[in-house]
Amino acid sequence: MKSENRNKLTITLFVIYMLLLTGVILFKLPFFSSEISDGIRVINLIPFQGSFDDSGTIDFREIRDNILIFIPLGIYICILKSKWPFMKKVLPIVALTLAFEAIQFIFAMGRSDITDVLDNTLGGVIGIGIYALLFKIFKNRTVKVVNILALVVTVCVVLYFAYLFYLSHFVMRRLHP
């Protein structure tokens, strides 16, 4: 794959990732949650306070999901801004997650939570680490390998979202008119 085509593919996949990320974070896609806009602004500044369930045990699913969803951002930043030092790569991750939390607060979409900022940032940092590891293994072929994996994952995620959209808008309406 030529370098120019590889860059176009990377940018296209990055844009799709950012659209999906925005949809998941702000609009709770593909779940169409009632939490989207209940008109109540909630902000939690105590780390992991909202991570406990009713029985007092920590619910690791949300923490895991918040970390996993930001790993690709760290990888994409490494590809798109390969010359940046580590801390400069972390800054857009922190800025984006703070922007998402601020938007959720301003528009009363879900809840703003410091835990999300910490988890999302950790996910991005893990992505930076994964890219560094992949670069040690694949050297100059790293971007090609990442693009192939990202393309497969992106197609699967888009198909999954389309399937859930179909279920929620067509199948469920027939079952519960």
C-alpha positions, 0 to 999 in steps of 0.5 A: 500500500502506497504511503499516500493511500495509507495516510488517507485510510488512516485519516478516514478510519480516524474520522469514523472512530471519532464519529463513533466515539462521539456517538457512544459518549454523548448520545449513548449509541447504540443503546439509545439510553434514557440517560441521554437527556433527562435535563438533570446536570450531574457532576462527580468530582470524587474518583470512582464514587459512581463506580459502586453498585447498590451492594457496595461492590465496584462495577468494573464494566464501565471502567473497562469500557471507558478504558477500551474505547479510548485505546484507539485514540492513543494509537491514532495519535501515535500514527498521525503525530509520530514526532510528538513526545509522549506528554504532547500525545497525552494532552489531546486525549485529556482535552477530548475527554474533558470536552466530552465531560463538559458537553455532557454537563452543559447540555445535561446529557448523562453525567460528568464524572472525573472517573471517566476522565481518568479512565479515558486518559488511561485508555489513551495512554495504553493505546500509546503503549500498544503502538510503541509495542507494535512499532518494536515488532513491525517497525516500518510496517506498523501503520499498515498493520494497524490500518488493516486491524482498524479497518476490520474492527471499524467494519465490525463495529459499524455493522454491529451498530447498524444491526442494533439500530435495525433491532431497536427501530424496526423489530422492537416496534413490530413487537411493541407497537 
